[in-house]
Amino acid sequence: MDEIYRGSEWRKWDLHFHTPSSYDYQDGSVTNQDIIDGLFANNISVVAITDPRCAKSPDFEQST
């Protein structure tokens, strides 16, 4: 099968993104699924989660 060269492709990235797990996240009603749905709806291809001082992980809580 012949490949078609399409040249450069632009994709949307968000390289500074906070989640509800971040201590300073403002809207506690937002779920992770809401975030994922919004990213897909806006065609975001790559996300860098940058939650500062985040320690709400169940694994972390169990280990302390």
C-alpha positions in Angstrom: 0.0 0.0 0.0 1.3 3.4 -0.9 1.8 5.9 1.9 0.7 9.4 1.2 3.1 12.1 2.4 1.0 14.8 4.1 3.8 17.0 5.3 3.9 18.5 8.8 0.8 18.1 11.0 0.0 20.5 13.8 -1.4 19.1 17.0 -2.8 20.8 20.1 -0.8 20.3 23.3 -1.4 21.6 26.8 1.9 21.5 28.6 0.7 23.1 31.9 -2.4 21.4 33.2 -3.9 21.1 36.7 -6.3 18.4 37.8 -8.7 18.2 40.8 -5.9 16.4 42.7 -4.0 19.7 42.9 -4.3 21.4 46.3 -5.3 24.7 44.6 -7.8 23.5 42.1 -10.8 25.8 42.3 -13.8 23.7 41.1 -14.2 20.6 43.2 -17.2 19.4 41.1 -15.0 18.6 38.1 -14.2 14.9 37.7 -11.3 13.4 35.9 -13.7 12.1 33.3 -15.0 15.6 32.7 -11.4 16.7 32.0 -10.7 13.8 29.6 -14.0 14.5 27.8 -13.1 18.2 27.5 -9.6 17.3 26.2 -11.0 15.0 23.5 -13.7 17.6 22.6 -11.0 20.2 22.0 -8.7 17.8 20.1 -5.8 18.0 22.6 -3.2 15.4 21.7 -0.8 15.7 24.6 -1.2 16.9 28.2 1.4 17.5 30.8 -0.1 17.3 34.3 1.6 19.9 36.5 -0.1 19.5 39.9 2.1 21.1 42.5 2.6 19.4 45.9 0.0 16.8 45.1 -0.4 14.1 47.6 -4.0 12.9 47.2 -3.1 9.6 45.7 -4.8 6.6 47.4 -1.4 4.8 47.2 0.3 7.6 49.1 -2.4 7.8 51.7 -2.1 4.1 52.4 1.7 4.2 52.7 1.7 6.9 55.4 
